[in-house]
């Protein structure tokens, strides 16, 4: 991995007051590490991104060290080796930064290392996903966001979904978690329906966080827009608002993302450090990082890490399909998956689902998540 070392501005260890760092904290471990960073057997690589030239409505500055000041004081999680590569150098042009992100994502993921991107505007996830698609053919993207970023305008952080779908076409599955209905205009909702994008309203997530877990369990990339968190809890996002996730709910979502055995990368976007007058948002970002890493430490080794043949197989007759729907249940933790028919030749796609989804199908009721996946492939 030495070929990516020159992409980064290394951490300035002297800028951190190490007298506040206790043994067993992340700062103590990372700042006192005498080994070459990239030679470690790492599980997660922290990457700071300061690229905001395509942020909407305007560029802003980002201090990732403001987040590190809080993250370094947090307790290190056993068994999960974390490295901090520093901040990615900005390219002369924004497309050069995008190319760097794609290459770094590809290299780290190919080595089994999860890139944890901090900062930058959300348009950068197009480049992260480009790196993932070099490893897998049909990626799944989960966006935690208050807004539907599908405006028909030039490419920027509020319109990048058009570019993503144009690049990946039918191979990309997208889900949006936590959008707020009053921000969603009719043409955006039509765009979601036309492209079979699953979108879960903020209120519905609140009513049942367990219904969100299968979406995150299936994701290869989770992008967390800090604007999805309410302004009193996270004032330094780029689009702060009075409603959104509470900080505890945001940490739950970060934890569920880390729990996914399928996840390749996690990004926390839209942190505007100039507005973080008391450090509250930087502190929250640090805790989101910690909960994500903790989730990884608690992974169950489920599908796709484990073969489905070891699970209980359940056939359910359903009137809207020509054949039975096949569910798989891991009886040790009561997680469910379902086979989705994708063509007339019998090919299937396996998606995660909840126990409630399974029970709904047993009652001949079609859950939105399962129906959107089926209808995506119906001609």
N, C-alpha and C positions, 0 to 999 in steps of 0.2 A: 504493500500500500504506500510505499514511499513516493509513488508517482503523484499522489494528491497533496503531499505536505506543503508544496509551494503555493497551493491555492489559498493558504490561510495566513492571517496575521496572528502569530502566537500570542498567548495570554501574557500580559505584563504582570508577573507575580508580585512585583514591588508595589503595584497599585492597590493591593488588598492588605488590610491590617490583619496579619496572621495571628496576632496575639488574641484575637477574639475566636479563633477556630479551635475547637476542642478535638482531641483525638477521637476518631470514630465519625467525624463529620466529613462531608464531601470535600470541603476546602482543604482540610488537613491531608486527605488522601491524594487529591489532585495536584495541589501546589507543592507537595513534598515528594512527588513521584520522580525518582532519579532516572528511571528507565526511559528510553526513547518512546514517545507517546504511541506511535503507530506500531511498535513491536509488541504491544500488549495483546493478550487474548481477550479482546473487548466484546461485550455484548451490545453496548449502546455507545454511540458517538454524538456528543453535543456539538452542534454547529450554530454559531451566531450568524444571522443574516441581517445586513443593514440596507439591502436593496429596496428602495421605495420609489424609483423613478416612474413606475407605472401605477403608482397609487392614485386613487380617485377620492376627492377632487384635486389633491395636490401632494407633492412630495413632502416627506417629513423626515426628521432625523431619529435615529434609534441608538440608544446606549445599551448594549447587551450586558455590559459589566454591571449595570444597575441591578439586573436580574441575578447575575452571579454573586453579587454581594449578599443576597439572601439565600440563594441555593447552596452556596458553600458552607453555610452555617447549619444546614439540615443534616440529620443523621444518615450515615451511609447504610444502604440496604445490602444485607449479606447476600452472597452468591451471584450478584449481578455486577459485573465489572464495567464501570463507566469510564470513558475517556472524554476529555474536553479538547477538541481540535482547535478552538479559538474562533475568530470571526473570519468568514469568507471574504476575500478581497473583492471589491467591486471591479467589474470590467470597465474598459474604456467606454463601451456602449452597453446598454442594458441587456442586449442579446448575448454579449460575452458573459455576463453574470449568469444568465439562464443556462448557457452551455456548460459553465463550470458546475452548476447545481446538478444538471443531468448527469455529467460524468462522475461526480462524487457520489451521487445516489447509486448509480450503477455499480461502481467499484465496491462501496461498503456493503450493499445488499448482496452482491455476489460472494462476499466473504462471510455472510451470515450476521453482519453487524447492522443494527437498527439505527438509522440516522434520526436524531432528535433535533429538529430545526426550531430555532427560537428567533422571533422577530421577523421583520420584512413584511411587505404587503402580500396579500393572498394570491396575487397573480403568479407568484413564484412557485406555487404548487403545480402549475402546468409543467415546469421543468423537473420537479421531483417525480411526477408521474411518468414523464418521458424516460427517466432512469429506471423506474420500476418496470415499464413495458419492455425493456430490453431483457428482463428476466422472466416475465410471465406474459401470457398471451391475452388474457381477459381479466384486467385488473378491476377492483371494486374500490370506489372512493366514497368516503363518508365525510360530509361537511357539517360541522357544528356552527350554525350561523343564524343570525336574526333575519337576514335578507336573502333574497333569491338573486344571485349575481348573474343575471341573464339579459341585461340591457343590450339592445341592438345598437351599439356604439363602437367606437374604436376600442382596441384591446386595452383593458386596464383591470384594476383589482375588483371592479364591480360588474365586469362583463366577460370574465375569462371562461365561463362555462361554454360559450359558443365555440371558442377555440379548442377546448378540450374535446368536445363531441365531434368537431370536424376532424381532429387528429385521430381519434380512436374509433369513431363511428359506433357501430352496434356492439363492439367488443367491450365498451366501457359501461359499467353499471354504476349509477350515481344515486346516493341518498343524501337528503338534507335533514338535519336534526335541529329542531328548536326555532324554526322560522316563525315570525310574527305576522299574522294574517293582514293587519292593516298596512304593512309594508309591501304586500304582494298585489300588484295590479293584474287585471284579467289576462293581458297578453303574456305575462310571465307564467301564470298558472296554466295557460294553454301550451306554452313551451314545455313545461314539466310533463303535462299529459301526453303531448305528441312524442316526447322522448322517453316515456316510461320511467321518469325520475320519481323515486319515492321521497315524499316530503312529509315530515311529522311536525305538527304545530307544537309550539312551546307548551301550551296547556296540556296537550295529549302526552307529551314526555313527562310532565309533572305528575299527571294522573297515574302513570305506570312506567317507571324507569325500567322495569324488567322487560317491557316490550321494545325498548331501545337496544337492549343487550344483543339480540341476534344481528342487528344491523352492524354494530361495531365488531361483533365476532367474525363477520364476513369481510370486513374491510382490509384492503392491502395498504391503504393510506388514509389516515384521519387528519383532517385539517381543522384546527380549532381557531375560529375567528373570535378574538377577545370581545368584539362588539356584541356577541351573543350573551354576555354577562351584564347584568344590570349595572348602571353607572355608580350607584352607591358602593358596590363591591369592587368595581374595576373602572375607575374614572379615566384611566389613561389609554383607552382604546381609541381607534380612529373615528368611530361612530357611536359614542356613548349614548345610552337612552335610559329612561326610567324603569323599563321592564326588561326582563331577561332572566337568565339562570342566576340563582344565588351561588355564592362561592362554593358552598358545600356541594351543590348539585354539579357544578363544573368539575370539582375534584372527583366526584363519582364517575362522570363521563370519561375523564382522563384515566381513571383506574380501570374501567371497563374496556377502554381501548387497549391498554397494556395487557389485559387478560387474554386478548385474542391471539391464538396460536398462528393465525394467518397474517397478522400485521407486519408490514415491511418497513413502514416509516410513520412518524408522527410529527406534525408541524403546529406550532403555536404562533399565530400571525396577528398583525395589526396592533402591535404594542407601540404607543407613541410616548416615548420616555420624557419628552419635553413637558408633557402635561401631568407627569407623575410627581406632583410637588411633595408628597409625603412618603413616597416609595410604596404605597399600598398596592398598586398594580404589579410592580416588580416582585413584591412579596408573594402575591397570588400566583403569578407565572411560575415562580420557584416552587410553590406547593403543587401546582399542576404537574410540573416535571416530576416531582417526588412521587405523586400518586400514580403517574404513568409508569414509572420505574417499579414501584411497588406492585402494580398490576402484573408486570412481566415476571416478577419474582413468584407470583401466585398462579402462574399458568397451569392448566389442567392436563396438558398434553393431549387435547382432544383433536378430532378431525380438523385439518388435514394432517396433523402430526401423527395421528393414530388412524389405522385402517377402519373403515366403517363396518367391516365384516365382524368386528368384535362387539358390535352394538346390537340391541334388540331391533328386529325388523318388523314393521307393522304395516299391513295393507289396509287402506281405507277407501271404500267406494265413494266416488264423488261425481255428482250428476253432470258437472260442467266439463269434465274431461272424458275422453273415450276409454280410459283405463283407470285402474286403481291408482291412487296416490300412495307412494311408498315413503313412510317415515322411519327414521332411525332414532333410537333412544339410548343414550348413555345412562344406564340405570344407576351408576355410581353418583352422578351429580344431577340427574334428571334434565339434561340438555337434549334438545331435539334438532333434527335436520329433516329436510324433505327433498325428494327428487322432483325436479321440474322438467317436463318434456319440452325439448327445444326444437324438434323437427319431426317429420313423419317417419323417419327411419329408426326411431327408438332411442336416439341420443338423449342424454339427461344432463341436467345441471343440478348440483347439490347446493342448497342454500340452508342457512341456519334459520330456525324458527323457535318460537316459544311453546311451552306446554299449552298455553291458551289458544295459540294458532291451531295446534293439533286437535284440541277439543272442539274448536269451531268447525273444523272440517268434518269431524265425526258427526256434528249436528247439521251438516250440509250447508254451512255458512262459510263464505270465502273471505278470509282476512285480506286486508289491502295489500300487505307485503307479498303474500303468495300470489294474489291475482295479478299484481303489477309484473311480477316475474314471469308468470305464465303468458300474459297478454303481450309481453315484449317479443315473444317468439311466435305468436299466432299470426297467421297470414290471412 
